[in-house]
Amino acid sequence: MADYSIHVLEYSYVPKYHKSGVLYGAHNEGYVKLPYCYVLIRSEDHVALVDVGYNDQDYGKHLGDKFGVENWRSPTVVLAEFGLTPKDVDTVFITHAHFDHFGNVEDFPNATFYIQRDEIEKWVWAMSLPERLRWMMIAVDPGDILRGVNLAAEGRLRVVEGSQEDVLPGIDVHLARDSHTFGSMWVTVRNDGKTDSEDTWVLAGDLVYQFANLKNDGSVVGVETMYTPVGLAVGSQMNLLLATEEMMKQVGYDDTRVIPIHEEGLADTFPSRITKENLRISEICLADGAKSAVS
């Protein structure tokens, strides 16, 4: 039994991103393509997203241009591939507040948003710091934080403290404090609905950029493979490693079940197709009775 279909939806990409930003310590190893994506989780009762991309206007556009993002498409265009509109989305899980994950909130008027308390509060604090400390804000649009506060005023922001089970049936959230960001969060889907699930998927946000973060050459320290954290962390690399261990433990150490949304190689593991907008849809799993979106 599978309750949810899960798809990774590319909405833009960076054609040449420094590999050292993806894989800690990969200095002078060139560039990789970095897809920008969000995740669609769909059942008979819910249409949910993990993250919402960015809005490609004002400061969001400035950041997109600075990072070399190309081929941006709106949620209206991306979701149309599934016969959906942003108004159909009822739940959004924000893994963290970097601009490419927490922009676009205004495009989803009927959604309730979930974010970790550490995440939203600490970015307000970071915005108040002297300019000499602004490196922390390198990938944050302050307007996104303000829009998050407006969601709270509208009664559509749910602030989570740590782990919470069954935010939607079979869907849990978990905190990775002081890791990639102050309060990064991952989403676990127990797709058979069981407490001890045999069909678990972890949607890692930016705690993992690519599969190489889960299984990298460990010969330098005398092991075959090892976890290697992402190259960008406001918190500590140790906390990133410990979060990776927790995510992997949840899926029985099957690294194909921890889904990194910035991974171009998803197409090597999961069915996928390229849309007419030259963006990829990757089909992670299908709910019972659901039709493939990529065949």
Helices and strands as residue ranges (DSSP letters): E 5-18, H 19-22, E 31-42, E 47-50, H 58-66, H 75-79, G 80-82, G 86-88, E 91-93, H 99-102, G 105-107, E 112-116, H 117-127, G 131-137, H 142-153, E 157-160, E 164-168, E 171-177, E 183-190, E 200-203, G 211-213, E 216-217, G 219-221, E 225-226, H 237-250, G 255-257, E 258-259, H 266-269, E 272-274, E 280-285
